[in-house]
Amino acid sequence: MKLVVFDGDCPLCQASNAALIRLRLAREEDSRPFQSFQGELRERFLDAGIHNEMAFLDPASGEIRTGPAGILWLLHETWIAPLARLLDRPLFHGALDRLYHLVAFNRRILTPPRTNIACACDPDPRPGYQVALIVLLLAFALGMTALFGAAVAAGTGLTTPARGAFQMLVAAGSGWVLLSLAALTLPADVRLPFLGHLGMVMAAGLLVLVPSMLLSLAPPGPWLAAVFGLSVAASFTLMLRKLGRRLRYLGLSRAWLAGWTAALWVGATASVWFFYLR
């Protein structure tokens, strides 16, 4: 059985290792955090690229493989070996590598550690992968915001779903745009990570709105307005907490949290005034 070696300071890596054990693809006694190694073997893992990819060691031969190649190597010895053989073809290698590295190079953004202490396992900065994650999160945020706006319009009858989608994009998006523009003042090495963290906060907040969006499929009525209001309050509270934690991880002032709150509510208030009150 291969030895699974992962970044012990990475919540995502810890969760991935736990999933392998839970699915009986690895054994707990054959899984160790990189930080537990010393001496020559530690150096070998560093040379193999443990800071960017999980590593897999064959105790018998001493061979080390990392990333998607290492995962497939491990899976060949498990109960899903047929799937591993299917995926271990040149046709799939490129896509698997890109998908894996999109997650691996952005793991400090996807699941930031509780502290920002430098670690030998910190991934190399890869702006291309950071931009790709930001674009994906932005696309998700735009789509979900438009759907929520359409749901609110359909549930309350204030306007048509199409107009509701547009108005929600303007109301919710204006604050995020202001904060993103303010991010241009940050140091270059913090700018992209900050936008990535901002995207993760947006995604988490929008997921909270999904239950109320599903309820909008029910017959419309005044009760739906209260549901939508509670959903927005819950979403804002969650985003406030998550952004505060991520700002601490980045070492940024809480003034950014105050700025985000002000930008979001000013944008929303101005949009409500423009579309409904003027």
C-alpha positions in Angstrom: 0.0 0.0 0.0 1.3 3.5 -0.9 2.0 6.0 1.9 -0.1 9.2 1.5 1.7 12.4 2.4 -0.2 15.7 2.6 0.2 19.3 3.8 -0.8 19.1 7.5 -1.4 22.9 7.6 -4.0 22.7 4.8 -7.6 22.1 5.8 -8.4 21.0 2.2 -5.5 18.5 2.2 -6.6 17.2 5.5 -10.2 16.8 4.3 -8.9 15.1 1.1 -6.9 12.6 3.1 -9.8 11.9 5.4 -12.0 11.3 2.3 -9.5 8.7 1.0 -9.6 6.9 4.3 -13.3 7.1 4.6 -13.8 5.6 1.1 -11.3 2.8 1.9 -8.8 4.1 -0.7 -6.1 4.6 1.9 -5.5 3.4 5.4 -5.1 5.8 8.3 -1.8 4.1 9.3 -0.5 4.8 5.8 -1.3 8.5 5.8 1.0 11.2 7.3 1.3 14.9 7.2 4.5 16.2 5.5 5.4 18.2 8.7 6.0 14.9 10.5 9.0 14.0 8.4 12.6 14.9 9.0 16.0 14.4 7.4 16.5 12.9 3.9 13.0 11.8 3.3 11.7 15.3 4.0 14.1 16.7 1.5 13.0 14.1 -1.1 9.4 15.1 -0.6 10.3 18.8 -1.1 12.3 18.0 -4.2 9.3 16.0 -5.5 7.0 19.1 -5.2 5.1 18.4 -2.0 4.4 22.2 -1.6 2.3 22.0 -4.8 0.9 18.5 -4.8 0.1 15.6 -2.5 2.8 12.9 -2.5 2.6 9.1 -2.6 5.5 6.9 -1.5 6.0 3.3 -2.3 7.8 2.0 0.9 9.2 -1.0 -1.0 10.9 0.8 -3.8 11.2 4.3 -2.3 9.6 5.8 -5.4 7.6 9.0 -5.0 4.9 10.3 -7.3 2.8 13.4 -6.8 -0.4 15.1 -8.0 -2.8 13.3 -10.3 -0.2 10.8 -11.4 0.3 9.8 -7.7 -3.4 9.6 -7.0 -4.0 7.3 -10.0 -1.0 5.3 -8.8 -2.7 4.8 -5.5 -6.1 4.0 -6.9 -4.7 1.3 -9.1 -4.4 -0.8 -5.9 -7.9 -0.1 -4.6 -11.5 -1.3 -5.2 -11.9 1.4 -7.9 -8.9 0.2 -9.9 -11.1 -0.1 -13.1 -11.9 3.6 -12.9 -8.2 4.4 -12.3 -7.2 2.4 -15.4 -9.9 4.3 -17.5 -8.6 7.7 -16.3 -4.9 6.8 -16.6 -4.9 7.5 -20.3 -3.2 10.3 -22.2 -6.6 11.5 -23.3 -7.5 12.5 -19.7 -4.1 13.5 -18.3 -4.2 17.1 -19.4 -7.7 17.8 -18.0 -6.9 16.0 -14.8 -3.7 18.0 -14.3 -5.4 21.3 -14.9 -8.3 20.5 -12.6 -6.0 19.3 -9.9 -3.7 22.3 -10.1 -6.6 24.7 -10.2 -7.5 23.4 -6.7 -3.9 22.8 -5.4 -2.5 26.2 -6.3 -5.5 27.9 -4.9 -5.9 25.8 -1.7 -5.0 28.7 0.6 -7.9 30.6 -1.0 -10.4 27.7 -1.1 -9.8 26.8 2.6 -7.4 29.2 4.3 -5.6 27.9 7.5 -6.4 29.5 10.8 -3.0 31.3 10.7 -0.9 32.8 8.0 2.4 31.5 9.2 4.8 30.7 6.3 5.1 26.9 5.7 7.5 24.8 3.6 4.3 23.5 2.0 3.0 26.8 0.8 2.1 26.5 -2.9 4.0 28.5 -5.5 2.1 31.7 -6.6 0.5 31.0 -9.9 -1.4 34.1 -11.1 -2.9 32.2 -14.1 -4.6 29.7 -11.8 -5.6 32.4 -9.4 -7.3 34.4 -12.3 -9.0 31.2 -13.5 -10.5 30.6 -10.0 -11.6 34.3 -9.8 -13.3 34.0 -13.2 -15.1 30.9 -12.2 -16.3 32.4 -8.9 -17.4 35.5 -10.7 -19.4 33.6 -13.3 -21.1 31.6 -10.5 -21.8 34.8 -8.5 -23.3 36.5 -11.6 -25.5 33.5 -12.4 -26.7 33.0 -8.8 -27.4 36.7 -8.3 -29.5 36.9 -11.4 -31.4 33.8 -10.5 -32.1 35.2 -7.0 -33.3 38.5 -8.5 -35.6 36.6 -10.9 -36.9 34.5 -8.0 -37.6 37.7 -5.9 -39.5 39.3 -8.8 -41.5 36.2 -9.4 -42.3 35.7 -5.8 -43.3 39.2 -5.0 -44.7 40.4 -8.3 -42.7 43.7 -8.1 -41.5 43.4 -11.6 -40.8 40.8 -14.3 -38.2 38.1 -13.6 -35.9 39.4 -16.3 -35.9 42.9 -14.8 -35.6 41.5 -11.4 -32.5 39.6 -12.4 -30.9 42.8 -13.9 -31.9 44.9 -10.9 -30.4 42.4 -8.4 -27.2 42.3 -10.4 -27.0 46.1 -10.1 -28.0 46.3 -6.4 -25.7 43.5 -5.2 -22.9 43.9 -7.7 -22.2 47.7 -7.2 -20.8 47.2 -3.7 -18.6 44.3 -4.8 -17.3 46.3 -7.8 -16.3 49.2 -5.5 -14.4 46.9 -3.2 -12.7 45.1 -6.1 -11.6 48.5 -7.5 -10.3 49.4 -4.0 -8.2 46.2 -4.1 -6.1 47.8 -6.8 -4.4 49.8 -4.0 -3.1 46.5 -2.4 0.4 45.2 -2.9 0.7 43.1 -6.1 1.3 39.9 -4.2 -1.9 40.3 -2.1 -4.2 41.7 -4.9 -5.2 38.4 -6.6 -5.5 36.4 -3.4 -7.7 39.1 -2.0 -10.0 38.9 -5.0 -10.0 35.1 -4.7 -11.0 35.3 -1.1 -13.7 37.9 -2.0 -15.1 35.5 -4.6 -15.2 32.6 -2.1 -17.2 34.9 0.3 -19.6 35.8 -2.4 -20.1 32.1 -3.4 -20.8 31.1 0.2 -23.3 34.0 0.7 -25.2 33.1 -2.5 -25.5 29.5 -1.5 -27.5 30.6 1.6 -30.1 32.1 -0.8 -30.8 28.8 -2.6 -33.6 27.6 -0.3 -35.6 30.8 -0.7 -35.1 30.6 -4.4 -36.6 27.1 -4.4 -39.5 28.4 -2.3 -40.3 31.0 -5.0 -41.6 28.1 -7.1 -44.6 28.0 -4.7 -47.6 30.2 -5.3 -46.6 33.9 -4.7 -47.7 35.7 -1.6 -46.7 38.3 1.0 -45.0 35.6 3.0 -42.3 35.2 0.4 -41.1 38.7 0.9 -40.4 37.9 4.5 -38.5 34.7 3.4 -36.4 36.7 1.0 -35.6 39.3 3.6 -34.5 36.6 6.1 -32.4 34.9 3.5 -30.6 38.2 2.6 -30.0 38.8 6.3 -28.6 35.3 6.8 -26.4 35.6 3.7 -25.0 39.0 4.8 -24.3 37.7 8.3 -22.4 34.7 7.0 -20.4 36.8 4.5 -19.5 39.2 7.3 -18.1 36.4 9.4 -16.2 34.7 6.5 -14.7 38.0 5.2 -13.5 38.9 8.7 -11.8 35.6 9.1 -10.2 35.8 5.6 -9.0 39.4 6.2 -7.3 38.2 9.4 -5.6 35.4 7.4 -4.4 38.0 4.8 -3.2 40.3 7.5 -5.4 43.1 6.3 -7.1 45.8 8.5 -10.7 45.4 9.6 -11.3 48.7 7.8 -11.7 46.6 4.7 -14.6 44.9 6.5 -16.2 48.2 7.2 -15.6 49.4 3.7 -17.2 46.2 2.3 -20.3 46.6 4.5 -20.7 50.3 3.5 -20.2 49.6 -0.2 -22.7 46.8 -0.2 -25.4 48.7 1.6 -24.9 51.9 -0.2 -25.1 50.1 -3.5 -28.2 48.3 -2.5 -29.9 51.4 -1.1 -29.1 53.4 -4.2 -30.4 50.7 -6.5 -33.7 50.4 -4.5 -34.1 54.2 -4.7 -33.4 54.4 -8.4 -35.6 51.5 -9.5 -38.6 51.9 -7.1 -38.6 55.1 -5.0 -37.6 58.0 -7.2 
